[in-house]
Amino acid sequence: MSRHFSLMTTLKTKLGNDFPSEAIEDKVIILSVALRVCDMFKVARDGRNVFDKWMNRMFEEFYK
């Protein structure tokens, strides 16, 4: 989240131009935004029980 606003500013600036191009920088921006979207909206899938199940698994893994 520390880079969220700088990433969004870069994306908005690039969207006004020829985006996406074949440049590596553009591909990195697209992948970064896609990963953030997936991370933020994982709680919207199939209700709360899926989120709780995965959070419990994550906490178990971190504890180990």
C-alpha positions as CSV (number, residue, x, y, z in Angstrom):
1,M,0.0,0.0,0.0
2,S,3.0,2.3,0.4
3,R,3.2,2.7,-3.4
4,H,-0.6,2.8,-4.1
5,F,-1.0,6.5,-4.8
6,S,2.2,6.8,-6.9
7,L,1.2,3.7,-8.9
8,M,-2.3,5.1,-9.5
9,T,-0.9,8.5,-10.6
10,T,1.5,6.7,-13.0
11,L,-1.4,4.6,-14.4
12,K,-3.6,7.6,-14.9
13,T,-0.8,9.5,-16.7
14,K,-0.1,6.5,-18.9
15,L,-3.8,6.0,-19.8
16,G,-3.8,9.4,-21.5
17,N,-1.0,8.3,-23.8
18,D,-0.3,5.3,-26.0
19,F,-0.8,2.7,-23.3
20,P,0.0,-0.2,-23.1
21,S,3.0,-0.3,-25.2
22,E,5.6,-3.1,-25.6
23,A,7.8,-1.4,-22.9
24,I,8.7,-3.5,-19.9
25,E,7.6,-0.6,-17.6
26,D,4.1,-0.7,-19.0
27,K,3.9,-4.5,-18.4
28,V,5.1,-4.0,-14.8
29,I,2.4,-1.4,-14.2
30,I,-0.3,-3.7,-15.6
31,L,0.8,-6.6,-13.5
32,S,1.1,-4.5,-10.4
33,V,-2.4,-3.1,-10.8
34,A,-3.8,-6.6,-11.5
35,L,-2.2,-8.0,-8.4
36,R,-3.5,-5.2,-6.2
37,V,-7.0,-5.7,-7.6
38,C,-6.9,-9.4,-6.9
39,D,-5.6,-8.8,-3.4
40,M,-8.2,-6.2,-2.5
41,F,-11.2,-8.0,-3.9
42,K,-10.6,-11.5,-2.6
43,V,-13.1,-10.9,0.1
44,A,-15.9,-10.3,-2.4
45,R,-15.8,-13.9,-3.7
46,D,-18.4,-16.3,-2.5
47,G,-19.1,-14.6,0.8
48,R,-17.3,-14.4,4.0
49,N,-16.7,-18.1,4.6
50,V,-14.1,-18.4,1.8
51,F,-12.2,-15.4,3.1
52,D,-12.2,-16.8,6.6
53,K,-11.0,-20.2,5.4
54,W,-8.1,-18.6,3.6
55,M,-7.2,-16.2,6.4
56,N,-7.1,-19.1,8.8
57,R,-4.8,-21.0,6.5
58,M,-2.5,-18.0,6.1
59,F,-2.3,-17.4,9.9
60,E,-1.4,-21.1,10.4
61,E,1.3,-20.9,7.8
62,F,2.7,-17.7,9.3
63,Y,2.6,-19.2,12.8
64,K,4.6,-22.3,11.6
